[in-house]
Amino acid sequence: MKKWITIVCSIIGVLVIDLVTKHFLFEVEYFNLIPNVISIATNNGNTGAAFGIFSDSTIALVIVSIIMIAALFIFNYFVKTGSIFYSISFGFIVGGAIGNLIDRLTLGYVRDFIFLDFWPTFPIFNLADTFLCIGAVMMAIFILFFMGKKNSRQEDENKS
């Protein structure tokens, strides 16, 4: 139960932060948030995925997003852990994916507005993208270093 509370709170938190920032920052005038580091860009609708790949493929990206979210929930069904680290990573990924999915379904594009001044070739992005990336890194860490460790210890204890 604690796992689901953490997951739901993470998803809702990500969605609220993402949708509120998109609403208030997407159409503002360009300004430096942190000079020479981060700026808020003006009106950048992205019809593609990361780095502008698959531009103008909204329907395909909606379908892929829905399949990936469903796959994550299926994966989650088989992960028998109450780890807060895992639950937050899952919530970050799903919340970010849903945030961008809402944009694609309602607007036909994703609202991107964060620009890295120190890396001008890096694509403009939003907070849903940020949460997705952080969640994916956390999930990779969980899978590589923690998933199965508890089960392996229990099997070793049962053998002795």
C-alpha positions as CSV (number, residue, x, y, z in Angstrom):
1,M,0.0,0.0,0.0
2,K,2.9,2.4,0.9
3,K,4.4,1.7,-2.5
4,W,1.2,2.8,-4.3
5,I,0.8,5.9,-2.1
6,T,4.3,7.0,-3.0
7,I,3.8,6.2,-6.7
8,V,0.5,8.1,-6.9
9,C,1.9,11.1,-5.0
10,S,4.9,11.2,-7.3
11,I,2.8,11.1,-10.4
12,I,0.4,13.8,-9.2
13,G,3.3,15.9,-8.0
14,V,5.1,15.7,-11.3
15,L,1.9,16.4,-13.2
16,V,1.0,19.5,-11.1
17,I,4.6,20.9,-11.4
18,D,4.7,20.2,-15.1
19,L,1.3,21.5,-16.1
20,V,1.5,24.6,-13.9
21,T,5.0,25.6,-15.3
22,K,3.9,24.9,-18.8
23,H,0.8,27.1,-18.3
24,F,2.6,30.0,-16.8
25,L,6.0,29.9,-18.6
26,F,5.3,28.7,-22.1
27,E,4.1,32.0,-23.5
28,V,6.1,34.5,-21.5
29,E,8.7,36.8,-23.0
30,Y,12.2,35.4,-23.2
31,F,14.1,35.9,-20.0
32,N,17.2,34.7,-18.2
33,L,16.3,32.7,-15.2
34,I,20.0,32.2,-14.2
35,P,22.2,34.4,-16.5
36,N,24.4,32.4,-18.8
37,V,23.0,29.1,-17.5
38,I,19.2,28.8,-18.0
39,S,16.7,30.9,-19.8
40,I,13.0,30.6,-20.4
41,A,12.4,30.5,-24.2
42,T,9.4,31.8,-25.9
43,N,6.7,29.7,-27.4
44,N,8.4,26.5,-28.5
45,G,5.9,23.8,-29.5
46,N,7.6,20.5,-30.2
47,T,5.6,18.1,-32.5
48,G,8.3,15.5,-32.2
49,A,10.1,13.6,-29.5
50,A,13.5,14.4,-27.8
51,F,15.9,16.3,-30.0
52,G,13.1,17.0,-32.5
53,I,13.1,13.4,-33.8
54,F,9.9,12.2,-35.3
55,S,8.6,15.7,-35.9
56,D,5.0,15.9,-36.9
57,S,4.3,12.4,-35.7
58,T,1.9,13.2,-33.0
59,I,-0.4,10.2,-33.4
60,A,2.5,7.8,-33.4
61,L,4.0,9.4,-30.4
62,V,0.7,9.3,-28.5
63,I,0.4,5.6,-29.3
64,V,4.0,4.9,-28.3
65,S,3.5,6.9,-25.0
66,I,0.3,4.9,-24.1
67,I,2.1,1.6,-24.8
68,M,5.1,2.6,-22.8
69,I,3.0,3.7,-19.8
70,A,1.0,0.5,-20.0
71,A,4.3,-1.5,-20.2
72,L,5.6,0.3,-17.1
73,F,2.5,-0.6,-15.1
74,I,2.9,-4.3,-16.2
75,F,6.6,-4.1,-15.2
76,N,5.5,-2.6,-11.9
77,Y,3.1,-5.5,-11.3
78,F,6.0,-7.9,-11.3
79,V,8.3,-5.8,-9.2
80,K,7.7,-6.8,-5.6
81,T,9.4,-4.1,-3.7
82,G,8.3,-1.4,-1.3
83,S,11.4,0.7,-2.0
84,I,10.6,4.4,-1.9
85,F,13.5,4.9,-4.4
86,Y,11.8,2.6,-6.9
87,S,8.4,4.1,-6.3
88,I,9.6,7.7,-6.8
89,S,11.5,6.7,-10.0
90,F,8.4,5.0,-11.4
91,G,6.2,8.0,-10.5
92,F,8.7,10.4,-12.1
93,I,8.7,8.4,-15.4
94,V,5.0,7.9,-15.6
95,G,4.2,11.5,-14.4
96,G,6.5,13.0,-17.0
97,A,5.1,10.7,-19.7
98,I,1.5,11.6,-18.8
99,G,2.4,15.4,-18.7
100,N,3.7,15.3,-22.3
101,L,0.9,13.0,-23.4
102,I,-1.7,15.5,-22.1
103,D,0.0,18.2,-24.3
104,R,0.1,16.0,-27.3
105,L,-3.6,15.0,-26.9
106,T,-4.9,18.5,-26.2
107,L,-2.6,20.7,-28.3
108,G,-1.0,18.4,-30.9
109,Y,2.5,19.3,-29.6
110,V,4.5,19.5,-26.4
111,R,5.2,22.8,-24.7
112,D,9.0,23.2,-24.3
113,F,10.4,26.3,-22.7
114,I,13.7,25.6,-20.8
115,F,16.8,26.7,-22.7
116,L,20.4,25.9,-21.5
117,D,22.4,29.0,-22.3
118,F,25.7,27.3,-21.7
119,W,24.9,24.5,-24.2
120,P,23.1,26.2,-27.1
121,T,22.9,23.0,-29.2
122,F,21.0,21.2,-26.5
123,P,17.2,21.0,-27.3
124,I,14.7,23.2,-25.5
125,F,12.8,21.0,-23.0
126,N,10.2,21.1,-20.2
127,L,10.0,19.8,-16.6
128,A,8.2,16.6,-17.7
129,D,11.3,15.8,-19.8
130,T,13.4,16.5,-16.8
131,F,11.4,14.2,-14.5
132,L,11.4,11.5,-17.2
133,C,15.2,11.6,-17.4
134,I,15.7,11.7,-13.6
135,G,13.2,8.9,-13.2
136,A,14.9,6.8,-15.9
137,V,18.3,7.2,-14.3
138,M,16.9,6.3,-10.9
139,M,15.1,3.3,-12.4
140,A,18.4,2.1,-14.1
141,I,20.2,2.4,-10.8
142,F,17.5,0.5,-9.0
143,I,17.5,-2.3,-11.7
144,L,21.3,-2.5,-11.8
145,F,22.1,-2.3,-8.1
146,F,19.1,-3.2,-6.0
147,M,16.6,-5.3,-8.0
148,G,17.0,-8.9,-7.1
149,K,19.5,-8.3,-4.3
150,K,16.9,-8.9,-1.6
151,N,15.6,-12.0,-3.3
152,S,19.2,-13.3,-3.7
153,R,19.8,-12.8,0.0
154,Q,16.6,-14.6,0.9
155,E,17.5,-17.6,-1.3
156,D,21.0,-17.7,0.3
157,E,19.4,-17.7,3.8
158,N,16.9,-20.4,2.9
159,K,19.7,-22.7,1.6
160,S,21.6,-22.5,4.8
